[in-house]
Amino acid sequence: MSRSGETFAAADEFQQLVLAILRNLPLRQPSILTARGLKRILRVTEGVMSKIFRLVNEVAIQAIETGTERLTDEAIDDWRPISEEEVAFQ
């Protein structure tokens, strides 16, 4: 398989992982992330699963607290680490 084929497969697997996480969140509205939101998640988490889960969970909590009840590209763009320890992970 070519390098671009491997990259496409990895991108598809990452997208499927994020979609699976989103489907299991206790949000009342469907979350819709475009390639922009997915790229931001990948960039700030470096693809590390624990960081992906933490980011998505924090954005979901904020969505519940604000009443939007869904994740959006804008919410992902606006995400900032909650604790000082996580600043390096942004």
Secondary structure, 3 states (H helix, E strand, C coil): CCHHHHHHHHHHHHHHHHHHHHHCCCCCCCCECCHHHHHHHHHHHCCCHHHHHHHHHHHHHHHHHHCCCCCEHHHHHHCCCCCHHHHHHC
